[in-house]
Amino acid sequence: MNESDSTHPLHIVGLSVQNVLGVKAVDIRPEGQAVVLTGDNEQGKSSLINSIYIALTGKMPERVIRDGSSKARISLDIGEFIVERTITQKNASLKVMSADQKSTFSSPQKMLDGLLASLTLDPLDFAGLKPKEQREMLLQAAGINLSAWEAEYMAAYEARKLANRDEATAKSAYDNTPKPEGDDIPAEEVSLSDVIDERDHLMDMREAAEAHAEAINEKRNNLRTLAEQIEELEVALERKKTHLEAYKKQLENLESTKIQNPTDEDLEAARAKVNQVESINRAVRARQASRAASQAWTKAKTTAEEADSAVKAVQQKKIDLLAAADFGVPGLSVDDEGVVYEGIPYSQLSTARQIEVAMLIAMRLNPKLRIIIIREGALIGSKIKQSIFKLAQDNGYQVWMEQFQEQAGPVGLHIEAGEVVAIDGKAVS
């Protein structure tokens, strides 16, 4: 028989179990949409439910065969197909055949896997998960893989963290760089040798001027001396007159020569400038360092802003991805913390609404094999049970519910010692 999907919803129409876990022998053909299994602890209720899982998935505990037996067998009739799994101490076999048992599937487990979803489960199990576990299960079932997004986000996040660190370092360097004030600070450092040359030049000029003045004074003194000598030495008058004329010419020459004499203020400014060169250059270097640090900070800040924008862009990708996800249940979505229903976190919903939403999810994810399994039925109030049964019936699903109950009641299959002993309160002969 070729591998093909069922064209109709499937229910369990027959279940036969021998020597599986705590089940001794059970052969039932359920009627209606609800199958309630009752019984005391360790009588076989859970084993019967587990038999369904074993038949469909092939996953089983180590000691699946009932103590005292050598072989276990499960036959599960789901309408269009019959699943038979036989387990011995050495191996296990699986056969899936058509309802008329005339043909079989060549790859039976592959065929069964096509019927199962990750949430072919107990809605109470989903309700009991942690919010993020619920979120991950729902995303996985909806075919949404956030691993690529998470890798991109982490890369952007690390880049932003590095950029922010560099920006903080650059800002700290700028903050700690001296920032000299004043409009008189030159753009470049002053050459000390040039200033010293300027000072020495002015000092040379001063020395020359002083020497010039001294020469004038000397000549004037000489004239006075000569005048006195003329009065005293009439004999040497002619010779002295000759000297006098010569000195006059020399004096005229000296007086006609103009030599620049710097003022005291100019000399004092030159001396002060020499003394101030290092402080001026320190201010120049400080201003240059401050400008460089400011530029580095600005660049680092721009890089940090770009990195932050990259992180936000990746985050928006996730928002868009989740916004576009179709979970098949109106009002159902996920956020970073978990599952949200109609804007309310799943964990904040009432117990009844949590179970209802879990039922809707389970049904949405199992359109082929329409079976819902609930293990802890005794923990659910009667109103919630009725709501579960009605929701399943309205949507064409079959509910298998396990419920602790010491004595057989008016509803359900009552199990004792691995066998059904009563159906709806009536003893089975």
Secondary structure by P-SEA (a helix, b strand, c coil): cccccccccccccbbbbcccccccbbbbbccccbbbbbbcccccaaaaaaaaaaacccccccccccccccbbbbbbbcccbbbbbbbcccbbbbbbbccccccccccaaaaaaaacccccccaaaaaaccaaaaaaaaaaaacccaaaaaaaaaaaaaaaaaaaaaaaaaaaaaaabbbbbccccccccccaaaaaaaaaaaaaaaaaaaaaaaaaaaaaaaaaaaaaaaaacccaaaaaaaaaaaaaaaaaaaaabbbbbbcaaaaaaaaaaaaaaaaaaaaaaaaaaaaaaaaaaaaaaaaaaaaaaaaaaaaaaaaaaaaaccccccccccccccccccccccccccaaaaaaaaaaaaaaaccccbbbbbcccccccaaaaaaaaaaaaaabbbbbbbbbccccccccbbbcccccccccccccc
